[in-house]
Amino acid sequence: MQETPAQLSEIKSMRTTPSARGRGVATLMLKHIVDEARRRDYERVCLETGTQEYFAPARRLYVRNYVRNGFTECPPFADYTLDPNSVFMELRF
């Protein structure tokens, strides 16, 4: 069954400046995004991030259990296809 756009939200890109790293800014932004998705009654929030070591801090942020359950890996969503440089993740409500 194909999801409708109203059921799926996607985080497109998040970047933290070096001076803000380690201060909880990204966690607060992600919490805000997740809270807003819940408020809008989305069924899940998805994202695509990189497999390279450079993206390891982002992947850790997404799986961290700061809300009831963190993001988990999932198959490609929307128009994405399998790619060895991509990790697809979701948080279901």
Buried (B, 14 or more C-beta within 10 A) or exposed (E): EEEEEEEBBBBEEBEBEEEEEEEEBBEEBBEEBBEEBBEEEBBBBBBBBBEEEEBEEBBEBBBEEBBEEBBEEBEEBEEEEEEEEBBBBBBEE
